[in-house]
Amino acid sequence: MIQINFKRLLVNNDRGIQSAGKLHALMIAVIQSMMLEDERFAAATYAAALDKVAIVAITNLAGTIVYANEQFEKLSKYSRGELIGQNHRILNSGHHPRSFFLEMYRTIRGRKIWRGEIKNRAKDGSFYWVDTWIVPLIDSGGTITGYISIRTEITSRKALEGQLSSLNVALSHQHELISHLTHHDALTGLRNFVNADDEAWEWESDQRASVLFIDVDKLKAVNDTLGHATGDALLKKVAERLLTCAPPNASVFRFGGDEFVIILRGDAASHDAKSAAEAILQAMAEPISLESSELPVSVSIGIAERSSGRVDANRLLTEADLALQAAKSGGRNCYRIFDPVMEVELRERRQLESDLARACANGEIVVEYQPIIDAQGGHVVVCEALARWNHPTRGRMQPAEFIPLAEETGLIRQLSACVLRQACADAMAWPSQIKVAVNLSTQQCQAGYLIDSVVKALRESGLPASRLELEVTETLFIGNGDECAAMLRRVHEMGVTIALDDFGTGYSSLSYLRRLPVDVLKIDRTFVAELATSEKARAVVEAICRLADRLGMSTVIEGIETVEQANIARQVGVERMQGFLFGRPVAAAALRL
């Protein structure tokens, strides 16, 4: 059996091992530790252990290849059958002189490890470079029985070295290139904030300073719908506009992702920061033209200022970030200047996030139900589940106060699952003809666990699938429409009803009605206020009802508060109605069914 005498190898080749590089050192360390249990391992075993991380071959004393791994095959373009039985001369590119190989064989026959870079020729005639270690295989009697070679491909690196050599780039120019790549963003060409030098933060003690923290609004939606290549192209255009808008005394950086930083210095920095922010917002008001499309773009900006005294760079940046968060919370496409109150609000928000994470487990999330009635008979047919949070110190909180936070933090998945389980359990106490409707979040579909959560809620409660109605909005399908549609079809096949909420507004598209297993159209409440005064609003609602009827769907209109609105809704063909006229959200025990 061919074996490696690693104890002897380690003693005789200490210097060689040190020069063999990190990969070989790691290999020796691993194998040495394995020797403590059993010193008799086949060489092929070690080669197999390296198959996933390196190009491996084993030869006998004559240099004939007796083992070649899959990575060797891929790189050389030769099959394993073509390699085994051949000498490595089959790969000779003619690049190296004979003395190169003589020195190699002299080294390994002297029981030492050889390390070098070799240019080889693949079967298709192409050339490639490998960084190579060749280790003698020594049996228990101290006799060399063969050699194992471990290689990593370095073709790209060698190509770069060749280009630099052919261009005769001076050492100083190389330094400038490396410095540029280190300190500048590869995508936009702007200075990289992470590697910004200290000069950007140096001010005179009496000099004003301002920082603008800029975030591109909703870039994720662009990446999800149009692809990351389009998102990158958009970022490059945004960077160009920022350079155009920035004052002469500004330093413009890419902070990372969709964020940028502008640093202003000078006596008028405070005024310049506001002017620069306004100029940026104005410049971004114009759509950005790309090769394939024209995209609207907007940014949110946070500003932090220092009037005098030594600047604390991290503090100033933190304040600008807090102001940015305030701008985003304020509707985006605007700027905000840091105020100490923002820091208090941030602490409160973080505390609220922490509280929300524990709310379901603590039983603080309760579910209330609003009835949906049959427009003609007036009896309840569905009850919509609505989450409420009984916060231990803040008291009762409405969905608008915590649902956006849950969506931003990802807690919406845990919250939605909690509401779904409770709703199914409560519905079991209702008359069998009444369904329960539960709203789905975007993240429930994106996470891919919707089906499991529905099955679990139905199984634990005993509720038939036919009594569960899931409400979705069109925004659910932006960026991952096919995946969500497939999941909804699987849920629909279980017998669950699917309702399309807020229909008639936002991203409404008739293509959804063709692609999705929709049973119910919920007409948005914005039409209700104008039913009694606008013929157009009435015509739109009537058209939706006729369309739904032709497609075999039922209709619900939300927000009914007066008898007049209810009568008009019946006249135009609405089948079900929901609103304060028929009942406000109440606990399950207070429902009148």
N, C-alpha and C positions, 0 to 999 in steps of 0.2 A: 504493500500500500504506500502511495506517495504521501509523505508527511513533511511538515515544516518544523524544524527544530528551533522554536522561537527563543528558548533560553540562550542557545548558543548564538543565535542571530542577534539578540539584544546585546550580548556581551561584546561580540566582534564588530558590531556596526553602530555603535552609539552615535558617532558623529554623522554617519549617513542617515540615520533615522531623524536626527535633529534637522537635517537639511531637506528631508523628504516632504515637508509641508504639513499643513494641519490635517488633511484628509488621511495621509498615511499614519500620522501620529495617532489619530483617532482609531484607525484600524488596529494598530499594534496594541493600543491600550485595551481595546475590546477583546482581542484574541488572547492577550496576556491574562486578562481576568478569567477567561474561559479555561485557560490551562490549569487553573487551580483545581478544577474538578476533573478534567480529563485532558491529558496532553496528546491523545491520539485522535486527532480530527483529520479527515481527508481534506486535501487542498481544494477539491471541488466544492466542499462545503463553504469554505471561506469565499470562494469566487461567487457562489450563489448568494451569500449574504450581502455582497456588494452589487449584485445585479441591478438593484433599483437606484443606485446612486452613482455608478461609474461604468466605464467601458472596460470589460475584463476579458483577458485571454490567458491561457496556460499553454506553455510549450514544453517539449521534452528537451533533453540535453542537446539534441541536434538542431533545435530551433523549430521543429515541426509543431504546428498548432494542434493541440489535443482537446482544447475546450475554447469556445467562443460564446459570449452571452448575447442576448437579444439586442442590447444597445450597440454592440460591436457590429452586428448585422446591419442595423439601421444606418449607422454612420458610414460603413464601408460599401454599402449597397450589395455586398456579397451575402449569399445565404450561408447558414451554418454548415451545410454540406459542402459548399464550395471553399470554405475557410479551413475546415478540419482536414488535416493531412498536408496542408500547404505550409510554406515558410512565409514569414512576414515580408519577404522580398516581393510577394505578390502585390503589396501596397506601396512599393518603393516609387517615390515621385521623381527621383533623380535630383532632388534639391540639395541633399546633404552629401558631402564628400565621403570617400571610403574611410578616411581616418575617423570620421564621426562615429561610424559603427564599430570600428576596431576598438576605440576607446570604451564604447558601451560594453562590448563583450569582455574586454579586459577587466572592467569593473565588476561585472556580475560573476565572472568565473573566479574572481578573487574573493567571492563571498560577501561582496558589498552591494548596497542598494544603489542603483543608477537612477538619476533624475534628469530629465531633459525634455525639450520641446521638439516634436517631430512633424514634418510635413508629409502627409501621405496622399496617395491617389486612390479614389474610390473606383468601383467597377465601371461607373458611367463616365470616367475620365475627369471628374471634378476633383479639386484638391481640398483638403481639410487639414487643420492643425490639431494636435493633441498634446496636452501636458502629460508626460508619462513617468510612472514609477515602475521599475522592474526589480522584483525581489526574488533572490534565489530560494528554491525549495530544498530543504535539507532534511534527510531522513534521520531516524534515531541513531544511526551509526555515524552521522556526520558527513555523509556523502551527498553532494548536490545531485538531485534527480530531475530537476527541471526549473522552470522559471514562471512566475506569475507577473503579468503586466496589468497595471491599473491606470486608466487614462481618463482625462476629462477634456472635452472639446473646447478649444480656444480660438476657433476660426475667426470669429467676429473681432476678438481682441487683436489677433495678428493682422487682420485686414486693416484695422485702425492704425496699428503701428506702421504698416506698410504705406498707408496714405500719408501719415505724418513724415515718414522718411522720404517719400517721393516728392513731397512738397518742400522738403528741406526746412521744416519749421524750426525756428530758433528756440532755444530753451526759454527765453523770455516770453515768446509768443505762446508757448505751451502753458506757461504759468498763467498768462492772461486768460486763455481759453478755460482752463480749469477753474480759475477764480470766477469767471463769468457764469459758468454752469453751476457753481456752488451758490452764488449769490443772486441768481436770477431764475425766475420761474420758466420752465421749459415750454409751457403752453402759451403764455401771454407775453413773455419777454420782460415782464415787470420784475423789479427787484423782489427777491423772496424774503418775506418778513421774518421767517424763522431764522434765517442766516444773516439778517440785517446787521451791519456793523454798528458799533456804539456811536458813531458820528451822528446817526439819525436821531439819537436821543440827547445830544449835547446842546445845551442852551446856556446862554449867559444868565447870571442870577436875576437880572432885571428884564429878561426877554420873555415876551408872551409865547405861549405854545398851545397848539390845538391838535386834537386827533379826531379824524373822521373814520368811523367804522362802518363799512358799507356792505350790505347783503343784497344779492340779486334775488328778487322776489320770485318764488315758485319755479326755481330752476329744476327741481325734482320732477315737476309735471312735464317739463320739456324733455328731460332725459327719458322719462317713462313712456311718453307718447311718440316722440320723434327720434329717440335714440341718443346715446351719449356723444356720438360724433357731432350731431347738431348742437347739443348742449355745450360742447367744447368750442365749437365755432362761435356760438353766442357769447361765451365768456371772452373770447379774443376780441370781439367787436366792442364789448363793454369796456374792456381794458383800454382800447384805443380811444374811446370817448372820454374815459376818465383822465387820460393823459392830456387830451385836448381841453378839458374843463378845468383842470387843476391850475391854481395860481402859479406864477413863476417861482415862488419860494417853497413849493410843495415837494415832498418826497412821496412817491406813489408805490405801494407794495401790493403784491397778492398775498393775502393772509393764508389762504388755503380753501379748497372747495369752491364755494360761491361767494366768498368774502374777500374784501379788499380793505386796505388801510391807507389813509392819506395823513401825513404829518406836516403841519404848518408851523413855521417859526417866523418871528418878527414882531414888531410893535403892533402891527394891525392884524395879528393872527386871529383874534376873536372875530373881528369883522369879516376877515377873509374866509373863516370857516363857514359862517352863515351864507356868505355870497357863493362860496364854492358849492355848498350843499344845494342851494337854489339852482345854480347853473347845471349841476349834475342832474337834478330832477327834470329840469327843462330839456336837457339834451336827451335824456332817456325817454322823453315823451314821444319821440319819433320812433316808429317801428324800425327794427334792424333787418336789413336785406341780406339774406343768405342765398346760396346757389339754388336751393330747392324751394324756398319759401320766404315770406316776410313775417317776422315775428314781433308782436308787441313785447315791450320789456319795461320793467320798472325796478327801482331799488328802494331800500329802506336805509336810513342813515342815522347813526348815533354820534353825537359830538360831545367831547370832553375838553375842558379848557383849563389852563394854568396861567394865572396872571403874573406871578412872580415867585421867587424862591426856587430851591432845588427841586427838579422834577423826579418823581418816582414813576418810572416808565410803566411798570406793571400796574400800578394804581390807576394811572391815566388811561391805560388801555382797558382796564376793568370798567372804569366809569363810562368810557365810550361804548363798550359792549352792553352795559345796562341801559344806556340811552337807546341803543339799537333795538334791544328787546322791547322797549317802550314804543318805538316807532312801528315795529311789527305788530304789536298788540293794538296799536292805534289805527290799524287799517292798512298799513304798508304804504309804499309810494309817498313817503314823507320823511322829515327829519325831526329829531328830538335832541335837546341839549340836556346833558346830565343834570339831575337834581337829586340831592340826598334822599328825597322821598322814594326814589326809584330803588334804592338799596333796601329800604324797609319793605317795599312791595315785593322785591325779589325774595327776601327771607320769608315773607308770608306765603309766597307762592311755593317755595320749596317745602315749607311746613305742610301746606295743603297737599302737595304731591305725596309726602310721607303719610299723611292722614288717609288719603284716598287709597293708597296701597293696602292699608289695613281695614278699610271700611267694610268690604264684603265679608271678611272673616269675622269682624266684630258685629255683624248684623245691622250695620248702620244704613245700608242701601235697602230701601223699601220700594215696593212696586205698587203703583196706583193704576187704575183702569178707567178709561173713558169709553162710554158706549158708542157704538155705531149702529144706527137703526135702519130698518127697512123703510124706504121713502113712502111706500104706499100703505103698508100695514102698521107702521109705527112701532113694531116690536124690535127688541135688541137682537142683532145677528152676530155681532163681533164686539169684543172689548179690546181696545188697544192698551198694551202695557207701557207704562211710562215710569222711568226711574226717578226716585227722589232720594236725597241724602240727608239723613238726620245727623248732622255733625254734632259731636259732643259739646263743643263750645260755641260754634257759629249758629247752631240751630238748624232749622229746615232750609235746605238749599235746592233751588230749582235746577233742571238739567243744563240750562244755559250757563250756569255758574261753575259746573264741573265737567260736563261732557267734553268741551273743547280741550280742557286740560288732560282729560283721560286719553283723548285721541293723540295729543302731542307727545305724551309720555309712553304710549303703548299700553297703558292700563285699561284701555277701552276693551281689549279682548277679555280680560278677566271680568270686567264689569258686565259686559254683554252676556257672557256665559252665566253669570250670577242671575241676571234678570231673566234670561231664557229658562233656567231651571225653576225659578220661583213662579214665573207666569204659567208654565205647564202644570206645576203642582196646584196652583190656585184654581186653574180652569177645570180641574177634575171635580170640583165641588159645584160647578154650574150645570144648568140643564144641558143635555147632550147635544142639542142643536146649535149651541152658541160656541163660536170659535174665539181663540185668543190671538191677537196680532202682536208681533214683536219686531222691533226695528233692528236691522243688521247694520253693523259698522263696516267701513271699507276694509279695515285691518282684519276682520274676521275672514273675509274671502282671501285677502293677500296672504294670510298666515297658512291657509290651506287646511285648517282644522274645523271648518264649518260643519262638515258632515258628521264628524265624530261628536261635536258638541250637541247637534240636534238629536242624533241617535241616543246619546246619553240622557238628555233631558226628557225625551219621550219614554225611554225605558224606565228611568227612576220614578217618573210620575205616573206612568200607566196611561197617559193621554194618547188617544189615537192620532196618527199623523194627519188625518183629515180635519182635525180640529185646530191645527196650528197654521197660522198665516205669517209669513215672513215678509216684512216691508223693506224694500231696497230703493235706493235713489240712483239716478243715471251716473252720478259722480263715481259710483262704485266700479264702473266699467272703464274709466279712463286709465289707460296704461296697462291694464291686465284684463281686458274685456273677455278674451277667449277663455282664460282660466276661470274667471268668475262665472261666465255663462255655463261652462261645463259643470261646475259645482252645483249651480242652481238647478240645472237639468236633473242631476242625480238626486237632489233633495226633492224636486217636484215628482220624480218617479216614485218616491216613497209615499206620495199622497199629500204632501204639504202644499198649501196654497201660496202662490207668489204674487205680491202686490207691488206695483211700481208707484212709489210715493212722489209727491211734488210734481206731478205730470203737468206739462204746459209751461214750465219755466226753465231757466238755467240752460242745461245742455240737452233739452228734449230733442229726441231724434226718433223718427218713425222706424228707423232701422232696428232699434231695440225691440220694438213690438214684433218684428219679423224674426229676430234672432233668439229672443229669450222666451222661456216658458211662463209668460205673464198671464195671470188669471184676473187680476183686478187693477184698474187704473184709479189712483187717488188724485183727483183734480186739486191743484194747489189752492190754498185759501185766498191768494191774492185776487182771484176772480170773484170771490163772494161779495166783497165790498161794493163791486160795481154791477152786480146782477140787476139791481133795481133801477139803475140810472144809465147804464151803458148797453146799447143794443149790440155793440161789438163784443163786449164781454159775454153777453148772453149767447151770441152766435157761436163764439169759440167753445163755450161749454157744451152747447147743443151738438156742435160738430164732433167734439171728443166723444160724446155719448153715442152718436151714430157710428163712429168709427169703432168704438169698443164693441158695440152690438154686432157689427159685421164680422169682427174678429173673434166673437164668442167670449168676450170679456165683460165683466160687470164694472160699474163705476161707483166711486165714492167721492163726495165733495166735502172738504174740510172747512171748518170755521163758520158754520151756520150759527147765527146768534139771534135772528129775528124770524117771526112767522112769515113775513113777506119773502125773505130770502129762501126759506124752506119751500114755500108755494111755487116760486119761480123755478127752483131746482127740480121740483117734481114735473113741472110743465115742459122743461127742456129735455127730460128723459133720464135724470140722475136716478139711480136705483137705490143708493144708500147715502145717508147723511151723518155727519159728525160735527159736533160743536157744543158750545155752552147752552144752546137752546134745549138740548136733550140731556145734558148732564156734564158736570165738571169731573176731572179725574178724582177718584176717591179710592180708599182702601177696598180690598176685595170683599171684606165683611160688610161694607156699606153699599155695595151694588144692589140695585133693585132690578132683578131679572125675572 
